[in-house]
Amino acid sequence: MTKNWQHGFYKRSAQERRNLVKQMCALSDEQFATLENQATSLGDQLVENYVTDYHLPEGLLVGLVVNGREYTMPMVTEEPSVIAAASNGSQRVAQSGGFHASAEPRSLVGQVVLTNIDDYDALATWLSEHEETILTVANDAHPSMKRRGAGAKGLRVRIEPPFLSLDLLVDVSEAMGANSVNTMAEAVGAWLRKQGYTVLTAILSNLATESLQTVTCQVDPAHLATSDMTGPQVARRIALMSDLAQVDVYRAATHNKGIMNGIDALVLASGNDWRAIEAGAHAYAARDGHYRGLATWQVDGDRLVGRLTLPMPVGVVGGSIKTTPQSNTNYQISQIKSAQELAGVIAAAGLAQNLAALRALATSGIQAGHMKLQYRSLALSVGATIAEVPRLTKRLAQLSHVDRQVASDILAQIRKETNDGRREN
């Protein structure tokens, strides 16, 4: 490959980039057509070195009841079982009254980190004495936010030698707010430098402990029963699985990954930053120095009680939210109007996802239902047409061992049977 063909890549038009990629990466005509057919002028405005849009499937989570209201929520994911599991868990909880999402205060944290400090206590006192001035500096950097009744509302000092973090607590109203908080933090950092202090950095923290969202539910075990286990038996096993995720970090990581399966899919569909939500969730899971499962379940009397708390700093305006026609359409589908409402619904979906996963683990095992959905992806990956997928997946589901070679062999057999049938006719 010719050296430095990427030099000045960003200066080229999107079409020129695609042409160059085809030439230098030896794309087939079909592969090049994929890049061209999925390209949009909007995408070219959103990211650097743009060549095309990358499409992911979007489906709907149905039957999710939060605070007495039933929601239909768009979910974006390539994982076959995510939407099925979220809907399954949601419907089981709905039969027992649904989820309750608490109304929580909502602020983001902007860190202004100082170093080269001689006396930490003296600096902390000085910052406290100048709180009103510092908040004014922050709000003057983003006056439109304060006009809406939001903006920087308070300060917090954390000492971690050799650093001192001055945390701005910023009410971002209905916005995602990352850019606003960064602007405010940088303004305060610049002001502190003028006062003679050494500022190492000024930036938003994605550990949004001032934007926690809690959801709870109470499930009648009768809605958890299987053909082999009673509802109370299943409930007790789910509670034990929850206990395991509190003491075993290996189990906790998978426990939380399942929760984030549902949360990420909803956050992505809403136009919010799913990477920020992921980072904050996992950091919060380790807040006491031991990484734990975010969701907990316990048997209380004749009910299985679930609870999930995690940072959920989402917005319904600003940033990339509603930038694309699809995210705009998704808000029309969900009918969600406020950031607080969105946070509660997303967290509820995460708890629903967790319930479905733990019920499967506690009973038939995760693979029984998971693989039935995975077979569709496997069928497509070995070249099955849309018409061939149902026949191939049906046969794969009857086997005890399935891999790509097995799927390819069965697909070849199906095609032979189809061709033989045509010749007979």
Beta strands, then each sheet from edge to edge (+ up, - down):
strand 1: 58-66
strand 2: 69-76
strand 3: 100-101
strand 4: 108-115
strand 5: 151-160
strand 6: 163-171
strand 7: 198-205
strand 8: 212-219
strand 9: 295-300
strand 10: 303-311
sheet 1: 1+ 2-
sheet 2: 3+ 8- 10+ 9-
sheet 3: 5+ 6- 4+ 7-
end
